[in-house]
């Protein structure tokens, strides 16, 4: 792949100062990213040690904090579980930086797709509007949402820990079924691809029940333990749900939720975490609060405060 290391380093340096890239550069990096991602499978195999990151939702300064706490790329191996954009004020800078880091260190950072990596959702929850404000047209939004269609949808750490944005689907009870899904498309409204990005665990109910989110399902302990047993997995790490402590473990410690956007939407007051998985597959939740710049770099015009709250 003819990626200019010098240019990428320059882009990364610029982005780390929270400066946006020119539209033409965004086209170049998203084109190169599609070339890279097309060769990656739906379900990525990853080796430990690895640090797993949940939703970050355009909270750029908190993403910089993640790299301070967990280690910089490429010193630390990272797996991001999706939802890079929407709701926060710096979705453009966040997804641009993560894309450049993936191009620069392709074997050290894995980016999965979340339910917000879609055209339909980003037109409602902030990313589209942010691209329009920062670039004056929707072209950059188009470049990134086309790139989102190429992102992998799940990962397995050391053939033992299954990682996904949302969770399980009644239409894909085996990982082999997820491996053969056609992921190169907009997230559909229903079916396995939609479910694994939208579903949530429910400690109070067994089986699969249609989700109140309007897509996906809630899934119980019974189907979770059966999925792990049938697929010879030990644990599930997923994101997608706000946790006030930054993380939550359920189902006899067989499933973990990791949430990596502190003080979500500048008002939730929650902690955040990243999960450090070592070679023994032990999981350590490294928790943190909002970065100081995250609190002070709020735009004068808060265009995101009226966004609907489907997660509540």
ROZASE-481175 format. One record per residue (C-alpha): residue number from 1; residue in one letter; x, y, z. Coordinates in pm, 1 decimal. Layout:
ROZASE-481175
NODE   n res        X        Y        Z
NODE NUM   a        X        Y        Z
...
This chain:
ROZASE-481175
NODE   n res        X        Y        Z
NODE   1   x      0.0      0.0      0.0
NODE   2   x    153.3    329.4   -107.7
NODE   3   x     78.6    526.5    206.0
NODE   4   x    315.9    816.3    261.0
NODE   5   x    439.9    781.5    618.0
NODE   6   x    552.7   1143.9    620.4
NODE   7   x    207.5   1268.9    518.1
NODE   8   x     32.0   1047.1    769.3
NODE   9   x    260.5   1164.1   1048.9
NODE  10   x    186.9   1522.4    947.8
NODE  11   x   -188.5   1451.7    947.7
NODE  12   x   -170.2   1283.6   1290.3
NODE  13   x     25.6   1578.1   1432.6
NODE  14   x   -229.9   1824.9   1293.6
NODE  15   x   -525.2   1624.0   1422.5
NODE  16   x   -376.1   1588.2   1769.8
NODE  17   x   -403.2   1967.8   1790.2
NODE  18   x   -774.6   1928.8   1706.2
NODE  19   x   -729.0   2081.7   1358.2
NODE  20   x   -937.3   1936.0   1076.2
NODE  21   x   -779.9   1796.7    757.6
NODE  22   x   -854.5   1949.4    415.6
NODE  23   x  -1140.4   1785.3    226.3
NODE  24   x   -900.2   1648.7    -38.4
NODE  25   x   -689.1   1480.7    233.0
NODE  26   x  -1001.3   1322.5    384.6
NODE  27   x  -1080.5   1174.4     42.8
NODE  28   x   -726.6   1035.9     20.8
NODE  29   x   -727.5    877.3    368.7
NODE  30   x  -1077.2    728.8    334.1
NODE  31   x   -987.0    580.9     -8.0
NODE  32   x   -669.4    427.9    137.4
NODE  33   x   -865.6    302.5    436.8
NODE  34   x  -1116.1    124.1    211.4
NODE  35   x   -825.1    -44.5     29.2
NODE  36   x   -691.7   -162.5    365.2
NODE  37   x  -1025.7   -269.5    516.4
NODE  38   x  -1146.9   -465.1    215.4
NODE  39   x   -884.5   -729.7    294.1
NODE  40   x   -993.8   -758.7    658.5
NODE  41   x  -1251.7  -1023.3    747.1
NODE  42   x  -1587.2   -958.4    914.2
NODE  43   x  -1447.0  -1110.6   1233.3
NODE  44   x  -1090.1  -1001.4   1307.0
NODE  45   x   -847.3  -1231.0   1492.6
NODE  46   x   -646.3  -1035.1   1749.4
NODE  47   x   -363.7  -1135.5   1983.7
NODE  48   x   -330.0  -1025.1   2344.9
NODE  49   x   -220.8   -804.6   2512.0
NODE  50   x   -477.9   -559.8   2378.3
NODE  51   x   -668.0   -259.5   2514.0
NODE  52   x  -1038.2   -253.5   2424.3
NODE  53   x  -1219.1     79.6   2388.1
NODE  54   x  -1596.7    134.9   2390.4
NODE  55   x  -1805.7    423.2   2254.1
NODE  56   x  -1621.6    756.3   2226.1
NODE  57   x  -1886.7    958.5   2036.2
NODE  58   x  -1681.7   1249.9   1906.4
NODE  59   x  -1537.6   1334.2   2250.7
NODE  60   x  -1199.7   1412.4   2099.1
NODE  61   x  -1015.6   1532.5   2409.5
NODE  62   x  -1126.2   1221.1   2595.3
NODE  63   x   -984.1   1009.6   2310.3
NODE  64   x   -649.9   1185.4   2357.0
NODE  65   x   -684.8   1100.6   2727.4
NODE  66   x   -732.3    731.4   2636.7
NODE  67   x   -392.9    732.3   2462.9
NODE  68   x   -234.7    902.1   2766.3
NODE  69   x   -383.7    645.6   3005.7
NODE  70   x   -353.3    332.0   2792.5
NODE  71   x    -35.9    416.0   2599.5
NODE  72   x     24.1    574.4   2260.6
NODE  73   x     -4.5    395.8   1926.6
NODE  74   x    190.7    183.0   1832.7
NODE  75   x    321.8    104.2   2185.0
NODE  76   x    -20.2    -31.0   2285.4
NODE  77   x   -233.1   -262.5   2073.6
NODE  78   x   -589.3   -119.7   2051.0
NODE  79   x   -930.8   -257.8   1961.3
NODE  80   x  -1209.3      2.4   1925.9
NODE  81   x  -1567.0   -126.9   1937.7
NODE  82   x  -1730.7    149.3   1729.9
NODE  83   x  -1943.7    462.4   1777.2
NODE  84   x  -1669.2    711.3   1693.4
NODE  85   x  -1908.0    985.3   1584.1
NODE  86   x  -2229.9   1168.3   1684.8
NODE  87   x  -2332.4   1348.0   2003.1
NODE  88   x  -1984.9   1488.3   2086.5
NODE  89   x  -1852.2   1813.1   1937.4
NODE  90   x  -1547.9   1673.8   1754.3
NODE  91   x  -1667.3   1372.0   1555.9
NODE  92   x  -1471.8   1489.2   1247.7
NODE  93   x  -1141.3   1514.2   1435.5
NODE  94   x  -1203.6   1187.0   1623.3
NODE  95   x  -1275.1    967.6   1320.2
NODE  96   x  -1002.6   1143.8   1116.0
NODE  97   x   -741.6   1071.7   1385.3
NODE  98   x   -843.5    707.0   1432.4
NODE  99   x   -843.3    654.8   1053.8
NODE 100   x   -491.8    800.9   1022.6
NODE 101   x   -364.7    590.1   1313.4
NODE 102   x   -510.7    276.1   1152.1
NODE 103   x   -337.3    359.2    822.7
NODE 104   x     -8.8    437.9    997.4
NODE 105   x    -10.9    131.0   1228.9
NODE 106   x   -249.9   -118.1   1064.2
NODE 107   x   -147.9   -415.0   1279.3
NODE 108   x   -167.2   -219.5   1608.0
NODE 109   x   -518.3    -76.0   1590.3
NODE 110   x   -846.7   -242.2   1494.0
NODE 111   x  -1162.4    -39.5   1433.6
NODE 112   x  -1499.6   -215.9   1445.1
NODE 113   x  -1830.8    -74.2   1330.8
NODE 114   x  -2088.5     57.3   1575.8
NODE 115   x  -2454.6    136.7   1513.5
NODE 116   x  -2362.9    505.7   1469.3
NODE 117   x  -2131.7    427.0   1176.7
NODE 118   x  -2427.0    460.2    940.7
NODE 119   x  -2575.8    719.9    707.7
NODE 120   x  -2920.6    707.2    863.4
NODE 121   x  -2809.0    754.7   1226.5
NODE 122   x  -2541.5   1019.8   1159.5
NODE 123   x  -2798.2   1239.6    983.9
NODE 124   x  -2995.7   1256.8   1308.6
NODE 125   x  -2738.2   1252.3   1587.8
NODE 126   x  -2481.5   1513.5   1488.5
NODE 127   x  -2205.2   1395.6   1253.6
NODE 128   x  -2376.3   1514.1    934.4
NODE 129   x  -2444.2   1858.4   1081.7
NODE 130   x  -2088.5   1886.1   1212.6
NODE 131   x  -1943.6   1806.1    867.2
NODE 132   x  -2171.5   2070.7    714.8
NODE 133   x  -2059.7   2333.9    968.0
NODE 134   x  -1687.3   2256.6    943.7
NODE 135   x  -1662.6   2200.9    566.5
NODE 136   x  -1963.9   2386.3    429.7
NODE 137   x  -2090.8   2082.7    237.5
NODE 138   x  -2171.4   1713.7    298.8
NODE 139   x  -1878.1   1568.8     98.5
NODE 140   x  -1662.2   1472.3    399.3
NODE 141   x  -1966.3   1306.9    558.7
NODE 142   x  -2011.1   1105.0    237.4
NODE 143   x  -1643.1    999.2    234.7
NODE 144   x  -1656.6    873.3    594.2
NODE 145   x  -1997.0    704.5    572.6
NODE 146   x  -1881.1    517.1    260.0
NODE 147   x  -1571.7    408.3    456.5
NODE 148   x  -1793.4    288.3    745.1
NODE 149   x  -1940.8     21.8    513.5
NODE 150   x  -1595.9   -142.5    505.5
NODE 151   x  -1536.1   -170.5    882.2
NODE 152   x  -1524.0   -517.9   1037.9
NODE 153   x  -1810.3   -601.8   1271.8
NODE 154   x  -1651.8   -828.0   1535.2
NODE 155   x  -1317.6   -946.8   1671.2
NODE 156   x  -1186.4  -1243.3   1868.1
NODE 157   x   -896.8  -1210.6   2113.5
NODE 158   x   -678.1  -1524.3   2135.5
NODE 159   x   -964.8  -1743.4   2012.8
NODE 160   x  -1133.4  -1689.7   2349.5
NODE 161   x  -1291.4  -1343.4   2391.7
NODE 162   x  -1560.9  -1235.0   2147.0
NODE 163   x  -1579.5   -857.8   2092.3
NODE 164   x  -1862.5   -672.3   1920.6
NODE 165   x  -2037.6   -335.9   1947.1
NODE 166   x  -2381.6   -448.1   2064.4
NODE 167   x  -2406.9   -822.0   2106.6
NODE 168   x  -2599.8  -1124.3   1989.2
NODE 169   x  -2856.3  -1192.7   1718.0
NODE 170   x  -3115.9  -1470.6   1698.4
NODE 171   x  -3031.9  -1483.0   1324.8
NODE 172   x  -2659.3  -1552.4   1379.6
NODE 173   x  -2601.9  -1782.0   1675.2
NODE 174   x  -2263.8  -1897.4   1545.7
NODE 175   x  -1957.2  -1686.0   1473.1
NODE 176   x  -1926.4  -1871.1   1141.2
NODE 177   x  -2257.0  -1711.5   1034.0
NODE 178   x  -2120.5  -1364.9   1120.4
NODE 179   x  -1808.0  -1437.8    915.6
NODE 180   x  -2015.3  -1477.9    597.4
NODE 181   x  -2247.6  -1176.3    634.7
NODE 182   x  -2228.7   -913.1    360.4
NODE 183   x  -2100.2   -620.8    566.2
NODE 184   x  -2025.8   -385.0    273.1
NODE 185   x  -2351.4   -190.5    297.9
NODE 186   x  -2544.3     62.5    504.4
NODE 187   x  -2649.7    -90.3    836.6
NODE 188   x  -2988.9   -247.7    758.7
NODE 189   x  -3295.7   -194.6    978.5
NODE 190   x  -3317.2   -561.6   1070.8
NODE 191   x  -3131.8   -891.5   1043.9
NODE 192   x  -2804.7  -1019.8   1189.5
NODE 193   x  -2584.5   -725.9   1083.5
NODE 194   x  -2823.0   -480.5   1247.0
NODE 195   x  -2870.6   -695.3   1558.2
NODE 196   x  -2504.4   -735.4   1649.3
NODE 197   x  -2459.9   -355.7   1637.5
NODE 198   x  -2783.5   -267.4   1822.7
NODE 199   x  -2861.4   -540.9   2078.5
NODE 200   x  -2817.0   -520.7   2458.3
NODE 201   x  -2787.3   -779.3   2736.4
NODE 202   x  -3079.8   -799.8   2981.6
NODE 203   x  -3011.8   -950.6   3324.9
NODE 204   x  -3385.4   -969.1   3400.9
NODE 205   x  -3511.8  -1169.8   3103.5
NODE 206   x  -3412.8  -1487.1   2922.8
NODE 207   x  -3406.8  -1539.6   2548.5
NODE 208   x  -3429.9  -1272.2   2280.0
NODE 209   x  -3684.8   -990.4   2316.8
NODE 210   x  -3728.0   -708.7   2063.1
NODE 211   x  -3536.4   -401.2   2179.7
NODE 212   x  -3698.4    -76.8   2289.5
NODE 213   x  -3429.0    102.0   2086.8
NODE 214   x  -3627.1     24.2   1771.8
NODE 215   x  -3358.9   -211.1   1633.1
NODE 216   x  -3191.7   -526.1   1761.1
NODE 217   x  -3290.1   -731.9   2065.8
NODE 218   x  -3229.6   -762.4   2434.6
NODE 219   x  -3065.2  -1098.1   2507.5
NODE 220   x  -3062.8  -1293.4   2831.1
NODE 221   x  -2811.3  -1493.8   3030.1
NODE 222   x  -2934.3  -1824.0   2884.3
NODE 223   x  -2867.2  -1733.5   2518.8
NODE 224   x  -2537.7  -1564.7   2613.3
NODE 225   x  -2401.4  -1874.9   2790.5
NODE 226   x  -2523.4  -2094.3   2504.0
NODE 227   x  -2351.7  -1868.5   2247.6
NODE 228   x  -2023.1  -1887.8   2441.3
NODE 229   x  -2043.1  -2265.2   2476.9
NODE 230   x  -2141.6  -2332.5   2114.9
NODE 231   x  -1866.3  -2106.0   1981.7
NODE 232   x  -1601.2  -2221.9   2234.3
NODE 233   x  -1557.4  -1868.1   2370.6
NODE 234   x  -1487.6  -1770.4   2732.0
NODE 235   x  -1620.7  -1414.5   2746.1
NODE 236   x  -1793.5  -1134.7   2551.6
NODE 237   x  -1674.4   -773.0   2556.5
NODE 238   x  -1918.4   -521.2   2409.2
NODE 239   x  -1997.2   -149.2   2428.4
NODE 240   x  -2313.0     39.7   2319.5
NODE 241   x  -2460.5    110.5   2665.9
NODE 242   x  -2384.9    399.3   2898.6
NODE 243   x  -2242.0    271.0   3230.9
NODE 244   x  -2217.1    524.4   3513.5
NODE 245   x  -1903.5    351.2   3649.2
NODE 246   x  -1752.6    318.8   3299.1
NODE 247   x  -1812.7    -56.1   3282.2
NODE 248   x  -2044.7   -334.6   3391.5
NODE 249   x  -2008.5   -712.9   3413.3
NODE 250   x  -2305.9   -948.7   3383.1
NODE 251   x  -2401.5  -1314.8   3356.3
NODE 252   x  -2156.4  -1465.8   3611.5
NODE 253   x  -1876.1  -1250.0   3475.8
NODE 254   x  -1917.0  -1391.2   3124.9
NODE 255   x  -2005.2  -1056.5   2960.6
NODE 256   x  -1853.9   -710.1   3003.8
NODE 257   x  -1979.5   -373.0   2880.2
NODE 258   x  -1712.0   -105.9   2833.8
NODE 259   x  -1806.2    260.8   2797.2
NODE 260   x  -1531.9    507.9   2701.4
NODE 261   x  -1709.7    847.3   2679.6
NODE 262   x  -1686.2   1019.0   3023.3
NODE 263   x  -1950.5   1277.1   3120.8
NODE 264   x  -2143.7   1167.5   2812.6
NODE 265   x  -2315.4   1449.7   2621.4
NODE 266   x  -2150.7   1693.2   2867.5
NODE 267   x  -2421.8   1618.2   3120.6
NODE 268   x  -2437.9   1253.3   3232.6
NODE 269   x  -2160.1   1278.4   3492.6
NODE 270   x  -2048.9    920.3   3427.6
NODE 271   x  -1701.7    770.4   3450.6
NODE 272   x  -1547.0    592.4   3150.6
NODE 273   x  -1314.0    296.3   3109.3
NODE 274   x  -1093.7     98.8   2875.1
NODE 275   x  -1034.8   -276.2   2921.8
NODE 276   x   -676.2   -396.8   2927.0
NODE 277   x   -662.0   -768.0   2836.3
NODE 278   x   -330.6   -936.6   2919.4
NODE 279   x   -172.4  -1258.0   2785.9
NODE 280   x   -352.5  -1461.7   3053.9
NODE 281   x   -679.0  -1309.4   2924.9
NODE 282   x   -729.5  -1129.9   3255.8
NODE 283   x   -933.3   -810.6   3215.1
NODE 284   x   -845.5   -487.7   3395.0
NODE 285   x  -1089.5   -194.4   3370.4
NODE 286   x   -887.0    127.1   3369.4
NODE 287   x  -1134.8    402.4   3461.7
NODE 288   x  -1108.0    776.6   3403.7
NODE 289   x  -1311.5   1097.9   3420.5
NODE 290   x  -1355.8   1364.2   3152.2
NODE 291   x  -1039.7   1538.6   3030.2
NODE 292   x  -1016.7   1904.2   3141.9
NODE 293   x  -1017.7   2027.4   2778.2
NODE 294   x  -1335.3   1826.9   2719.9
NODE 295   x  -1509.9   2043.7   2976.4
NODE 296   x  -1366.2   2375.7   2854.8
NODE 297   x  -1381.0   2329.3   2474.0
NODE 298   x  -1757.3   2343.9   2435.8
NODE 299   x  -1869.3   2539.9   2126.3
NODE 300   x  -2044.5   2872.1   2188.2
NODE 301   x  -2341.3   2743.1   1990.2
NODE 302   x  -2427.4   2403.5   2140.5
NODE 303   x  -2594.0   2242.3   1839.2
NODE 304   x  -2604.4   1896.9   1999.9
NODE 305   x  -2805.8   1970.7   2312.7
NODE 306   x  -3143.1   1914.2   2145.1
NODE 307   x  -3055.1   1572.3   2003.4
NODE 308   x  -3307.0   1298.2   2083.0
NODE 309   x  -3215.6   1044.0   2352.0
NODE 310   x  -3295.6    699.1   2216.7
NODE 311   x  -3063.4    542.5   2475.4
NODE 312   x  -3271.2    652.2   2775.5
